[in-house]
Amino acid sequence: MPDRPSRIKILPEKVANQIAAGEVVERPASVVKELVENALDAGASRIVIEVRGSGQNYLRVMDNGQGMSPEEARLAFERHATSKIGSLEDLAHIQTFGFRGEALPSIASISKVLLTSKPEGALTGVRVEVQGGKMLRAEEVAANPGTSVEVRDLFYNTPARLKFLKSVMTELNHISEVVIDEALAHPEVGFSLTHNARETIQATGGVQPLERVAGIFGRSFARELVEIQQEAGPWVLTGFLGLPSFHRANKNCQKIFVNRRPVRDRVLSHAIQEAYETLMPKGRYPVALLFLRIPPQLVDVNVHPSKVEVRFLDQRGVHDFIVDAIRKTLRSALGLSAFPTFQRPPSADLASGQDPVADAHSTRPWLSPATPRTWPLNPGREARRLDFQRDESPPALDFASTDGGPSHQVFSTLQPIGQFRQTYILAQTPDELILIDQHAAHERIVYEELKRKLKTSDMEVQPLLFPITLELSYRESNLLAEHLEFLNRYGLELEHFGGTTYLLKAVPALLTKVNYQRLLADLVDHLADPGKAPDPEKKMDQVITLMACHAAIRANDPLTLDQMAALLQQMDQVELPYTCPHGRPTTIRMSVSELEKKFRRA
């Protein structure tokens, strides 16, 4: 401990500014977000973003908005200088995206900034240069109407922050996500993102919302969506939903906007998952692009300097409204007359073990009356026929003696007698009834075959007679370009066809009956996930597990008795037939004595 207590003192302005900048500017994408929001507030109809490398060395945001006078341009670099609010009452009715007056001074305190601006109708513009928070010059220049902000050497004077930046592609992906979010929220505005002089995102302004979605995510993605438009009391929800059959491996395709501001909110995220509950496989996530309009006095956007967190006056009401609105839309799209509205159980847990909002149903008469939560079964999809060949079964062996490890000619001795719910194979021996999860069992078979072929460099590749055209989102296209060589090792031969379109020219022979668009989307999500194992061996295992999952028979696929017998024979050829690659069991056994006890015959 120190000999005497530290004395309280005022921090130097430079230190205070850099601390504040740490809250606003986390990475180059944070700078792009703040500058794009300023451009939108200035009424821009076109915004151009240029990035070199990771954006740390150089980025520029240009707009055709209203521009600034020389006095305003100089004042813009003063902390808490803003044109958007002037009183505490204004803070409760915020309509703009920026309002704190912190963006430009925060950015300028940790970089070298060159701002050029000119109002419409002015004869000349102004150029202001600021470095490390210190204004170096302000001069009159010739300029186009609007504003241009160049940011160089971000974090040059805060090396501790600099070392936390990731790879060029990772930082570019974060910047792309910012531009995509703003482009989705503002289809009337044109956006352009170039990286190292190569066009990465091009979104023409003045289009309909669905056209903007198709331009960003691809037309095949847009065709899987249904429009949502619901209203209740002060809340209006619009946007697009994926049908339950269209789901992803993570939440990257869930985007939520409140008054056109992209937000991260656990209550809203929980509402989406709640609405789709039981309608899709476990571990999968729905696609949802949702725009909530709400009177500004009913939502607090001044929660954090990054402005991506919000707090609702009636969080429970917003949550229930969104669940009800999504379910109504899905009910209509799926043609389900008995599709229920949402009813919250008394002990609902919205996110993390506690109900974060209070019940206020009595003050919300516009909510639909609730009905019991009786959801329909997930509708079956079209079956994919499997070309299994049935061999003669060998003499029967004792299945009960196989605990503790695989044994040859065990599953082949089982006699398949049917399917339960087109998901579980029912088989028998003289002494036992065996249930086999057809997806888990086939997934294990494909997984071990893929792993063997990959390790022995014996991956059989099937050229496609007609290459498959894959329309990808900008994010998927960027990630795919980074991993083309990696995917080629797994038998997925891809070729860039221009823009965000790729041609799939060959596939592993084991994956000839797969939805390749969805497989690649899941692979890209997997490769982009920073939480996935970096170890090459584990990475290979995770990728082939994903490929096996897509190639395997699905629940709701009807099988003939011959196909069931062929699958059982193949289970005898794998090392670990009793679990799928995810660790779920493939079989459940029930002896005759257990059955007789249940029927009280013992």
Secondary structure, DSSP 8 states (H G I E B T S, - for coil): --SS--------HHHHHHHHHHHH-SSHHHHHHHHHHHHHHTT-SEEEEEEETTSSSEEEEEE-S----HHHHHHTTSTT--SS--SHHHHTT--SS--SS-HHHHHHHTSEEEEEEE-TT-S-EEEEEEETTEEEEEEEE---SEEEEEEESTTTT-HHHHTT---HHHHHHHHHHHHHHHHHH-TTSEEEEEETTEEEEEE-SS--HHHHHHHHH-HHHHTTEEEEEEEETTEEEEEEEE-TT-EESSGGGEEEEETTEEE--HHHHHHHHHHTTTSS-TT-EE-EEEEEE--GGGEE--SSTT----EETTHHHHHHHHHHHHHHHHHHHHT-TT-------TT---SSSS--S---GGG-TTS---------------------------S---GGGGTTS--TTSGGG-EEEEEETTTEEEEE-SSEEEEEEHHHHHHHHHHHHHHHHHHTT---EEEEEEEEEEE--HHHHHHHHHTHHHHHHTT-EEEE-STTEEEEEEEEGGGSSS-HHHHHHHHHHHHH-TTS--SHHHHHHHHHHHHHHHHS--TT----HHHHHHHHHHHTTSS-TTB-TTS-BSEEEEEHHHHHHHTT--
